[in-house]
Amino acid sequence: MANNDNVWGMNGGVNNRCEMQLRSIAKGIKSQNPLILEIGCWTGRSTVALATARKDARIVSVDWFKGSPGTAQKPYASSHDVFNIWRGNLRKRNITNVCLMYMSSFDACSLMKNHMFDMIFIDGDHRYSHVKSDIVMWKSRVKKGGIICGHDYEKHSTECPEWMMKETDRDFLPSESLHPGVIRAVSELFPKDDIIQIPGKVWLVTL
Ligand SMILES: C[S@@+](CC[C@H](N)C(=O)[O-])C[C@H]1O[C@@H](n2cnc3c(N)ncnc32)[C@H](O)[C@@H]1O
C-alpha cells in the first residue's frame, strides 16, 4: 500500500521521517505485548505506524476528532468525518490491535486511572498550556523505564530568542517553522540533558 504524505487526508500530522522514528521507538520497547498510548491520532498515520511496528502491542489512541483550535484541522474537521477517515485507514490495513478513546485527552486520562504504559506519544493540542497539561497528566501513567515522547519539538527553549517563548499560545510560528508551545512545555518540564531530540521533530524522555 502506498505510504506517502498524501494518503492521510488534508492537514495530516506526522510525516515520513517522524513515522519512521515512531516505528523505531516502538520497536525498541523491550517488553513483550507492550501497552502504548497516543494522544492525537487525526487520520491515523501515527496510529498505523505504531500498530504495524509492534503487532504484539495494544495501542490506545485518544482523539476527539475536532482538530486543534487555531489550526487548519479545525475547519477540516467541521466539514469531514475525521473519525471515519481514521477508522478506514486502519481497516484498509486490517489493524486490530488499537482501542480508540473518542474523547478529550483529559477525559481519557480520568478514565484510565489504573493503566500504566510502556510508551506514551503526545501529539494533541500544541499550545503551551495544553502540551504542558498533557505531559503532566500522562507522565505518571508511564511505567518505570518507559518512554514519554511527542511530536513537533524542533529545539530546546534555550536555543530560541526570548520573544518566541511569549508566542506559546499559538500552535505554530510560520515565520520560524517552529512549535513554540511544544518547545516551551517540553523544555520546562524535563531536565535538558534528559530530552532526546530525534530528527523528525520527535522529543523523547525515558522515565
Ligand atoms: C497534530 S494532530 C495529530 C496527528 C497525528 N498524530 C497523525 O499522525 O496524523 C492533533 C490531533 O489532536 C487532537 N486533539 C487536540 N486537542 C485534543 C484534546 N484536548 N483531546 C483529544 N484530542 C485532541 C486533534 O483532534 C487532532 O486530531
PDBQT file of the ligand as one rigid body, heavy atoms in Angstrom, charges set to zero:
ROOT
HETATM    1  C1  LIG A 301      -1.363  17.143  15.119  1.00  0.00    +0.000 C 
HETATM    2  S1  LIG A 301      -2.814  16.208  15.087  1.00  0.00    +0.000 S 
HETATM    3  C2  LIG A 301      -2.296  14.568  15.333  1.00  0.00    +0.000 C 
HETATM    4  C3  LIG A 301      -1.622  13.996  14.138  1.00  0.00    +0.000 C 
HETATM    5  C4  LIG A 301      -1.472  12.502  14.181  1.00  0.00    +0.000 C 
HETATM    6  N1  LIG A 301      -0.581  12.077  15.237  1.00  0.00    +0.000 N 
HETATM    7  C5  LIG A 301      -1.021  11.960  12.829  1.00  0.00    +0.000 C 
HETATM    8  O1  LIG A 301      -0.121  11.120  12.792  1.00  0.00    +0.000 OA
HETATM    9  O2  LIG A 301      -1.555  12.377  11.817  1.00  0.00    +0.000 OA
HETATM   10  C6  LIG A 301      -3.555  16.648  16.589  1.00  0.00    +0.000 C 
HETATM   11  C7  LIG A 301      -4.775  15.847  16.963  1.00  0.00    +0.000 C 
HETATM   12  O3  LIG A 301      -5.053  16.070  18.331  1.00  0.00    +0.000 OA
HETATM   13  C8  LIG A 301      -6.444  16.128  18.527  1.00  0.00    +0.000 C 
HETATM   14  N2  LIG A 301      -6.679  16.908  19.753  1.00  0.00    +0.000 N 
HETATM   15  C9  LIG A 301      -6.349  18.188  20.003  1.00  0.00    +0.000 A 
HETATM   16  N3  LIG A 301      -6.671  18.525  21.252  1.00  0.00    +0.000 NA
HETATM   17  C10 LIG A 301      -7.221  17.427  21.813  1.00  0.00    +0.000 A 
HETATM   18  C11 LIG A 301      -7.759  17.149  23.102  1.00  0.00    +0.000 A 
HETATM   19  N4  LIG A 301      -7.774  18.077  24.065  1.00  0.00    +0.000 N 
HETATM   20  N5  LIG A 301      -8.233  15.922  23.346  1.00  0.00    +0.000 NA
HETATM   21  C12 LIG A 301      -8.216  14.954  22.373  1.00  0.00    +0.000 A 
HETATM   22  N6  LIG A 301      -7.714  15.168  21.126  1.00  0.00    +0.000 NA
HETATM   23  C13 LIG A 301      -7.227  16.390  20.860  1.00  0.00    +0.000 A 
HETATM   24  C14 LIG A 301      -6.981  16.777  17.265  1.00  0.00    +0.000 C 
HETATM   25  O4  LIG A 301      -8.344  16.444  17.056  1.00  0.00    +0.000 OA
HETATM   26  C15 LIG A 301      -6.056  16.201  16.200  1.00  0.00    +0.000 C 
HETATM   27  O5  LIG A 301      -6.599  15.056  15.637  1.00  0.00    +0.000 OA
ENDROOT
TORSDOF 0
